[in-house]
Every structure is written in C-alpha cells, then in structure tokens.
Amino acid sequence: MKNLELRLQKNAVQYLDQFVIVFIEDILIYSKSREEHSHHLSTTLQTLKYRQLFVKFRKCEFWLDRVAFLGHIISRDGVEVDPNKVEAFKDWPVPKSVTKILNFLKLAGYYMKFIQNFYSMAVPMTALAKKNAKFIWEPECQESFEKLKQALT
C-alpha cells in the first residue's frame, strides 16, 4: 500500500491520457478489458481519495460500454467521432462567404487528429480566409471542401 501511495503522490498526472480523461468536472476512465478497467477504476478512485478530491456518487456511471463525450464516442475500441457529428458534415452546404468557410474549418479542425493530411487538404479554403483575399470559390476550393467532408464522414 505504501508503494501505491508513493506512486499516487508523485505521479498522479501520469494517468491522464493513459486511461483517464479529465475535462472540467467530468472524469472518464477507459480500458480495453473488464479486468484492466477494474484496475484503472481502483487506481483513479484511490488517487482522488489520496488527493482529498470527492465525486458525487449520484452523478457517476460505471461499467458503460460506450460513452458520448464532447463530440466523440469512447469505447474499448478507442476514440471515434460521434456519428451525429458526421451527419452534420454530410449535410454541410458549400460555403458562400469567409465566415461560412471559417465555421466549417473550425468544426473540421476540432476533428483534425482523425484526418490524415488535414492541413494540406484545407489549404485552398484557408487561402480564401486570409485578410484581403478575394472570395472566389475556385474548383480547388470545392475539391478541398469535398475531400474534408469525405475524410470526416
């Protein structure tokens, strides 16, 4: 037990993004198996107890197979984009202004870690968003827009 307490005291942050996500007042613990999850849950709760942090039991949910969180689905398979967000991209109309381009790129950018070569695909649209750039929706912009939509869906 002393070894665990020492580990919790020195390295509580090591668990972040290893099997724990903390966002404001939400704590998500994710694992590949029930046995691993039992260990992760125990470690997390012991860490909270050691740090004298408390949770409201009525707000807790345990042993869920899938959790929707901040536009993602977290499961034993890992993290994926929430299918509801995918639908939003499928139906996104062609941007008709710089503001509309920026709105699209902002939402797409949130998911860029799921999109290989995100920045290179977005170049034609980001060029239109530059200061003093004329808004002319060229075929390259349409191609960029369609590639990003395809990558997100």
C-alpha positions in Angstrom: 0.0 0.0 0.0 2.9 2.4 0.7 4.2 1.8 -2.8 0.8 2.8 -4.2 0.6 5.9 -2.0 4.1 7.0 -3.1 3.2 6.5 -6.7 -0.1 8.4 -6.4 1.7 11.2 -4.6 4.5 11.7 -7.2 2.9 10.7 -10.5 -0.9 11.2 -10.4 -0.7 13.1 -13.7 0.8 10.1 -15.4 -2.6 8.5 -15.7 -4.0 11.4 -17.8 -4.5 10.3 -21.4 -3.3 6.8 -20.5 -6.6 5.7 -19.2 -8.2 8.8 -17.7 -9.6 11.9 -19.4 -10.5 14.9 -17.2 -12.5 17.8 -18.6 -13.7 20.4 -16.1 -15.9 18.3 -13.8 -16.0 15.1 -15.9 -13.7 12.2 -15.4 -13.7 9.4 -17.9 -11.9 6.1 -17.3 -11.4 3.9 -20.3 -9.9 0.4 -20.7 -9.7 -2.5 -23.2 -10.9 -5.2 -20.8 -13.0 -5.5 -17.7 -10.0 -6.6 -15.6 -8.0 -3.7 -16.8 -10.9 -1.4 -16.2 -11.2 -2.7 -12.6 -7.6 -1.8 -12.0 -7.9 1.7 -13.7 -11.1 2.5 -11.7 -9.4 1.5 -8.5 -6.3 3.5 -9.2 -8.3 6.6 -10.2 -10.5 6.4 -7.1 -7.5 5.9 -4.9 -5.8 8.8 -6.5 -8.9 11.0 -5.9 -9.1 9.8 -2.3 -5.4 10.4 -1.7 -5.7 14.0 -3.1 -8.8 14.5 -1.0 -11.0 15.1 -4.0 -14.6 13.9 -4.0 -17.2 12.8 -6.5 -21.0 12.8 -6.2 -22.0 9.2 -6.5 -25.4 10.1 -7.9 -23.6 11.7 -10.9 -21.4 8.7 -11.6 -22.0 6.0 -14.1 -19.9 2.8 -14.0 -19.1 0.0 -16.4 -20.5 1.6 -19.5 -19.5 0.1 -22.9 -19.7 3.3 -24.8 -19.8 7.0 -23.8 -20.6 10.0 -25.9 -18.3 12.8 -24.8 -17.5 16.2 -26.4 -18.4 15.0 -29.9 -16.6 11.7 -29.6 -17.6 8.1 -28.7 -15.2 6.5 -26.3 -15.3 2.7 -26.1 -13.0 -0.3 -25.7 -12.1 0.2 -29.3 -10.7 3.7 -28.6 -12.0 7.2 -29.5 -14.0 7.9 -32.6 -16.0 10.8 -34.0 -19.7 10.8 -32.8 -21.9 9.7 -35.7 -24.2 12.6 -35.1 -21.4 15.0 -35.9 -20.7 13.0 -39.0 -24.2 13.8 -40.2 -23.6 17.5 -39.7 -20.7 17.3 -42.1 -22.6 15.3 -44.8 -25.3 18.0 -45.0 -22.9 21.0 -44.8 -23.7 23.4 -47.7 -21.0 24.9 -49.8 -19.6 27.9 -48.0 -20.7 31.2 -49.7 -18.6 33.6 -47.5 -15.4 33.7 -45.5 -17.4 33.4 -42.3 -19.0 30.2 -43.6 -15.6 28.8 -44.5 -14.2 29.6 -41.1 -17.2 28.0 -39.4 -16.6 24.8 -41.4 -12.9 24.8 -40.8 -13.4 25.4 -37.1 -15.6 22.4 -36.7 -13.5 20.2 -39.0 -10.3 21.4 -37.2 -11.7 20.0 -33.9 -11.5 16.5 -35.5 -8.2 17.1 -37.4 -6.4 14.4 -35.4 -8.7 11.9 -37.2 -7.9 13.2 -40.6 -4.6 12.4 -42.2 -3.1 15.5 -44.1 -5.8 17.8 -42.8 -3.8 21.0 -43.3 -2.8 20.2 -46.9 -6.4 19.4 -47.7 -7.6 22.7 -46.2 -5.1 25.0 -48.0 -7.4 26.2 -50.8 -10.1 27.2 -48.3 -7.8 28.7 -45.8 -6.3 30.9 -48.6 -9.8 32.4 -49.1 -10.0 33.2 -45.4 -6.8 35.3 -45.4 -7.1 39.0 -44.9 -7.7 41.0 -48.1 -8.2 37.8 -50.1 -11.0 38.0 -52.8 -13.7 35.4 -52.2 -13.7 33.4 -55.4 -14.8 29.8 -55.0 -12.5 28.0 -57.4 -12.7 24.3 -58.3 -9.7 23.7 -55.9 -11.8 25.1 -53.1 -14.7 22.8 -54.0 -12.3 19.8 -54.2 -10.8 20.8 -50.8 -14.3 21.1 -49.3 -15.4 17.7 -50.6 -12.2 16.0 -49.5 -12.5 17.3 -46.0 -16.2 16.3 -45.9 -15.3 12.8 -47.2 -12.5 12.4 -44.7 -14.8 13.4 -41.8 -17.5 11.1 -42.8 
